[in-house]
């Protein structure tokens, strides 16, 4: 169909001719550890409109922000399960209009979403009591939070 051609999706007739492309790393940064610029199980990443790279550093219970070249800028997060604290943050997204961060972590619920300013100040918490693990997080162009999970 024309929709498929416009999206450049493979058609059934040419899927056998698709070849795997070698992944090319353009840049990497960080190493294992607990210091600034180091990670212990990073599991979520987002990029804001300025090109900053936001990383959910899960086992260090914090969010780290780097410039587009991977240079450390700052971090935020206090380990804990109360609102405004971070406990195993796994997903992060950026609200384009406000540049605020949306973060999925554990807290004292099964899962929760917390919103922080771009400077790391807590704004609000959204409890998600019936979902064990959020597997994806995105912000729509209108600023609505969308997430998906598996049972």
N, C-alpha and C positions, 0 to 999 in steps of 0.2 A: 504494500500500500504506500501511498505518498507520505503518510505519517512516519512509517518505518524508514523510508529513504531520507526524510528530513532529519531524523534523529541519528542517522548513520548507524543504525543497529544492523547486525548481521542478519541476512535473510537465510531461510532454510537451504537455499540452493548454494550458498557460498560458505557455510559454516565449516565444511571439511577443508577449505583452503585457508582458514585462519591460522596464522602462525603466532606462537608465543613470542612476545618481545622481551628482550633482556631488560631487567629493571636497572635503571641507572640512578645512582645516588648523586644528588646535586650537592648535598651538604649533610653533615651529621655533627652533633654536638652532645656534650654531657658524658658522664661516666657514672658508675655505680658509687653510691655514697649518700651521706646525709648533709653535706655542706652545700652552700649556694652553688647552683649550676649542676649539682649531682642529683641522681635519681635512685629511688628504690621502688621498682615496679611502676613506671609511668604507664598509665592505661588510657588516658584521654588527651586529646589535643584539639585545639581550635586556633584559628588565625583571625585577628580583628582587622578592621578597615585600614589600620595604619601599618599592617604587615607584622605586627607583634605575634609571637607564637606563645600560646597559653597552654601549659602542660599540667594535667592532674597527676601529681606525684603521689600515687596511692599510698604506699607504705610509709611515706614520710608525712602523711596527713596534711598536705599543703598544696597550694597552687603556685607555680613558678612562671614568670613572664620573661621572655627573651625577645630581643629585637629580631628583625628579619634575617640577620646574619648569624643568629644563634648566640649572641652575646647576652649574658645574664643582665636583667634590669632590676627585678625585684620579686619578692615572694609575699604571700600572705597565708594565713591559716594557723589556728591554734588547735592542737589535737584535742578532741573531746566529742561527746555525743550530744551536748546541748546545742540549741539553735545558735547559729553564728560561729560555732566551732566546726571543724572538719574531721570526719572519721572515714578513712578509706575513700576519698573522692575518686570516682572512676570515669565520669564523663564531664565535659565542660563545653559550653557554647557561649557565644557572644550575641547580645541583643544589639543589632546594628545601630538603631537610633540613639540609644542611651549609652552604648558601649559597656553596659553592665554585664557581669558574668552570671551564667546559670550553671550550677554545679549539682551533680547527682552524687550523693554519698550515703552512708548508712545511718549515722546518728542513733537515737534510741528507738527508731522505727525500723521496719524491714528495709525500706528505702525512703529517701526524701530528696526533694529538690530545694536548693537554697539559692537565693539571688544576692549577689554582692555588687557593690560599685566597682568601677575599674580600679579603684585604689584599695579594694579589699575590705570595705566596710559593709557589714551585714545589713541587708534590707528586709528580707522576709524569708519564711520557710513554707514549703508546701509538703505536707505529709502524704506519703503513699504507703498505706499500711498493708495492702494486699498484694503487692508486687515484690518478689524477692530480688531480682536483679534487672536493672534497666540496661538494655543492650545498645541503645542508640538514643541520641539527643540532637535535636535541631531546632532552630528558631526560624519561623516563617518571616517573609518580608514585612508582615504587619506586626511582628514582635510577639507572636504567639508561640508558646513552647509545645513542641511535639516530641514524643518519645515512643519507643517501642520496647517490648519485653517478650520473653518466652516463658511459657508455663513450665 
